[in-house]
């Protein structure tokens, strides 16, 4: 981190990266939850161990950047995020939620890489975005495989897609599942702040395009055309018929 250009560090970058550090810290409780929920799937569990390692690399890399510009991270805030996630409605719903998480941050990080002027931070965002794209592909693979084995879990997946892909606000799963930590995170940046920064400098249709990307990716795993919101609603009705 000795190559950080301090003269190019905008104060807005500090808040942004603190939010990234908080979001990436939740891979540890994510790993705990996955290993518990997928205790009968060795292959998926092995992938999740690699996924969590790479996500923790992001966490510590962005923390190192903050340290290089003399910014301290309150470890108590990190510890507050360590409680494992609750089991999803179904394992397939959990996988779908992670696909959504990875696609959102892949898109946001790639855009942030082009937006920030400090070159070391830009490179960190670009490298992390590439990792997130790979994670999304792997989670899509395990989602498709899981649904082939457990088609009865399809409705729960469509419900997740409907929640995230049709909402008027772009929700990130970490913000949704850690919302109860209001007091612990008061006055501190979170992943929701990262998404807000991304949307502020992006074109007005950025959220619509990102949600369309979610529908396309998850629709491919389900073998369904989910181009429109009405397609999701129809698929839900069909799955419950």
Secondary structure as UniProt FT lines:
FT   TURN            2..3
FT   HELIX           6..8
FT   HELIX           11..24
FT   TURN            25..26
FT   HELIX           27..37
FT   TURN            38..40
FT   HELIX           42..68
FT   TURN            69..70
FT   HELIX           75..80
FT   HELIX           91..115
FT   HELIX           119..149
FT   HELIX           151..153
FT   HELIX           154..165
FT   HELIX           173..177
FT   TURN            178..180
FT   TURN            182..187
FT   HELIX           191..201
FT   TURN            204..205
FT   HELIX           206..222
FT   HELIX           229..240
//
